[in-house]
């Protein structure tokens, strides 16, 4: 997965691309400069729990028709 980070004094956005789909993995308060983005994405990944049959799809930046 390829990750990009955009910082402003007020916020941080972490974008990623895997299989051609761009996704927003984090958008919120500023993160420290040495934050491990791979660990951040892995920590936010939801697992299959309870009565779920499928994993949650990634949050796409642009709606797609499938």
C-alpha positions as CSV (number, residue, x, y, z in Angstrom):
1,X,0.0,0.0,0.0
2,X,1.2,3.5,-0.8
3,X,0.5,6.2,1.7
4,X,0.5,10.0,1.5
5,X,0.4,12.5,4.4
6,X,-0.9,16.1,4.2
7,X,-0.4,18.3,7.2
8,X,-1.6,21.8,8.1
9,X,-1.2,23.5,11.5
10,X,-4.8,22.4,12.4
11,X,-5.1,18.9,10.9
12,X,-3.5,15.8,9.3
13,X,-4.9,13.7,6.4
14,X,-3.5,10.3,5.6
15,X,-4.4,9.0,2.2
16,X,-3.6,5.5,0.8
17,X,-4.0,3.6,-2.5
18,X,-4.3,-0.1,-2.8
19,X,-5.6,-1.9,-5.9
20,X,-6.1,1.4,-7.6
21,X,-8.6,2.9,-5.1
22,X,-7.7,6.0,-3.2
23,X,-8.9,5.9,0.4
24,X,-8.8,8.3,3.4
25,X,-7.4,6.4,6.4
26,X,-7.1,9.3,8.8
27,X,-8.4,12.9,8.9
28,X,-8.3,14.7,12.2
29,X,-6.1,16.4,14.8
30,X,-2.4,16.9,13.8
31,X,-0.3,13.8,14.2
32,X,3.3,13.9,15.5
33,X,5.8,14.0,12.6
34,X,7.3,10.6,13.5
35,X,3.9,8.7,13.4
36,X,4.2,5.3,11.8
37,X,1.6,5.5,9.0
38,X,1.6,1.8,8.3
39,X,0.8,1.1,12.0
40,X,-1.9,3.8,12.0
41,X,-3.6,2.1,9.0
42,X,-3.3,-1.3,10.5
43,X,-4.7,-0.2,13.8
44,X,-7.8,1.3,12.1
45,X,-8.5,-1.8,10.0
46,X,-11.7,-3.4,11.1
47,X,-11.8,-7.2,11.5
48,X,-14.6,-9.6,10.8
49,X,-16.6,-10.0,14.1
50,X,-19.9,-11.1,15.4
51,X,-22.4,-11.9,12.7
52,X,-20.5,-10.2,9.9
53,X,-20.1,-12.2,6.7
54,X,-17.7,-9.8,4.9
55,X,-15.0,-7.3,5.9
56,X,-16.0,-3.7,5.8
57,X,-15.1,-2.0,2.4
58,X,-12.6,0.8,2.4
59,X,-13.8,4.4,2.6
60,X,-13.4,5.6,-1.0
61,X,-12.8,9.2,-1.9
62,X,-14.9,9.1,-5.0
63,X,-18.2,7.1,-5.3
64,X,-17.9,4.1,-7.6
65,X,-20.5,2.1,-9.4
66,X,-19.8,-1.6,-9.3
